[in-house]
Amino acid sequence: MFFFCFLGKFEDTTISFWNFLTFKESLEAAKLYVEGMEASGGTNIYQGLKTGLQRIREASNSSTVVQPMMIFLTDGHATSGVTEKKAILTDVQAANADLNVPVFCLSFGRFADSSLLKTLSLQNYAFTRKIYSASDASLQLEGFYKEVGIYI
């Protein structure tokens, strides 16, 4: 059984998609969902992370047994909602204190806030990787997922 959760925060709306299907079914459903999305507005890093941890908390109260982890992807800086780095780091770490969920971060492009993501992942039992646009992104992602696989 595979649990997939996609959370997107666009302006003031959190978009979520979750699935408890087999890996193949879940991956196909997720691809269709993501392909239909359109980005707009700012980047609310704080709300995306907090919503993700809340969903993991809700799932951990169910009878389904999963190894929770979060993979946070971004191409920017916090520009809406809570934007102050210290507040984001402190609040997310506190929200994750009893869950102990690894929060892996993937940054894309040159505008991502690498220092925030590095600290965020280190405070939350994981690591950060940057996907460089000048290199083959698929190879970089494959390497990232192999690293994350160690935690499963």
C-alpha positions in Angstrom: 0.0 0.0 0.0 1.3 3.4 -0.9 0.2 6.7 0.5 0.6 9.8 -1.7 -0.2 13.3 -0.6 0.2 16.4 -2.8 -0.3 19.8 -1.2 -0.1 23.0 -3.1 -0.5 26.4 -1.6 -1.6 29.0 -4.2 -2.5 32.4 -2.9 -5.0 31.7 -0.1 -6.1 28.3 -1.2 -4.5 25.0 -0.1 -5.0 22.4 -2.8 -4.6 18.8 -1.6 -4.7 15.4 -3.2 -4.2 12.2 -1.4 -4.5 8.6 -2.2 -4.2 5.2 -0.5 -3.9 3.2 -3.7 -1.1 0.9 -4.9 2.0 2.7 -6.0 1.2 2.4 -9.8 -2.4 3.6 -9.4 -1.4 6.4 -7.1 1.4 7.6 -9.3 -0.9 7.7 -12.4 -3.6 9.5 -10.5 -1.1 12.0 -9.1 0.4 12.7 -12.5 -3.1 13.5 -13.9 -3.9 15.8 -11.0 -0.6 17.7 -11.2 -0.8 18.1 -15.0 -4.1 19.8 -14.6 -2.8 22.4 -12.1 -1.9 26.0 -12.8 0.3 28.1 -10.6 -0.8 31.6 -9.5 -0.1 34.0 -6.7 2.6 33.8 -4.1 4.5 31.1 -2.3 3.1 30.2 1.2 5.8 27.9 2.4 4.5 28.0 6.0 0.9 27.0 5.3 2.0 24.2 2.9 4.3 22.7 5.6 1.7 23.1 8.4 -1.1 21.5 6.3 1.2 18.6 5.4 2.0 17.9 9.0 -1.7 18.2 9.9 -2.6 15.6 7.2 0.1 13.3 8.5 -1.3 13.7 12.0 -4.8 12.9 10.8 -3.5 9.8 8.9 -1.6 8.6 11.9 -4.8 8.5 13.9 -6.3 6.0 11.4 -5.9 2.2 11.3 -3.7 2.4 8.2 0.0 1.9 9.0 2.4 4.1 7.0 5.9 5.4 7.4 5.2 9.1 7.4 7.6 11.5 5.6 7.2 14.7 3.8 8.9 15.8 0.6 8.6 19.6 0.2 9.2 21.1 -3.2 9.6 24.8 -4.0 11.1 27.1 -6.6 10.9 30.3 -4.5 11.0 32.2 -1.3 8.1 32.6 1.2 6.1 35.5 -0.3 2.7 35.1 1.3 1.3 34.1 4.7 4.1 33.8 7.3 7.3 34.9 5.5 9.8 35.4 8.4 12.3 32.6 8.3 12.7 32.2 12.1 8.9 32.0 12.6 8.6 29.3 9.9 11.4 27.2 11.3 10.3 27.5 14.9 6.6 26.8 14.2 7.2 23.8 11.9 9.7 22.3 14.3 7.2 22.6 17.1 4.4 21.1 15.0 6.6 18.2 14.2 8.0 17.6 17.7 5.7 14.7 18.5 5.4 13.3 15.0 9.1 13.1 14.2 8.4 13.2 10.5 11.4 13.6 8.2 10.9 16.7 6.1 12.9 16.4 2.9 13.3 19.5 0.7 13.8 19.8 -3.0 14.5 23.2 -4.5 14.3 24.0 -8.1 15.9 26.9 -9.9 18.1 29.7 -8.7 15.4 31.6 -6.8 14.6 29.0 -4.1 15.5 29.9 -0.5 18.3 27.3 -0.1 19.3 28.4 3.4 15.7 28.2 4.8 15.2 24.7 3.2 18.6 23.4 4.5 17.8 24.5 8.1 14.2 23.2 7.8 15.2 19.8 6.7 18.1 19.5 9.2 15.7 20.5 12.1 13.3 17.9 10.9 15.4 14.7 10.5 16.1 14.9 6.8 18.1 16.7 4.1 17.8 19.1 1.2 18.8 18.8 -2.4 18.9 21.4 -5.1 17.8 20.4 -8.7 20.1 22.3 -11.1 18.5 23.4 -14.4 21.8 23.2 -16.3 21.9 19.4 -15.6 19.7 16.5 -16.3 16.8 16.9 -13.8 15.6 13.3 -14.2 19.0 12.0 -13.1 19.1 14.3 -10.2 15.6 13.3 -9.1 16.5 9.6 -9.4 19.5 10.2 -7.1 17.3 12.0 -4.6 14.7 9.3 -4.5 17.4 6.6 -4.0 18.6 8.6 -1.0 15.1 9.0 0.4 14.5 5.3 -0.1 17.0 4.6 2.7 14.5 6.0 5.2 11.7 3.7 4.1 
